């Protein structure tokens, strides 16, 4: 793989770009919603299982996002 050389006449970037870490939470949330919807058609305990998954994942996702936001420099808040 060839090494990329940057143009020395260009100014350096003004700030670093923050990207969130890879996460399993979006697919797990979709799975919980799917289970809850299937439960509507089948049996009410399946709805409860799906909703429990949805609530747990939403709480964990919000907590994770708040932790990542608190790690950003102050000018990003």
Secondary structure as UniProt FT lines:
FT   TURN            8..9
FT   HELIX           25..41
FT   HELIX           44..70
FT   HELIX           74..76
//
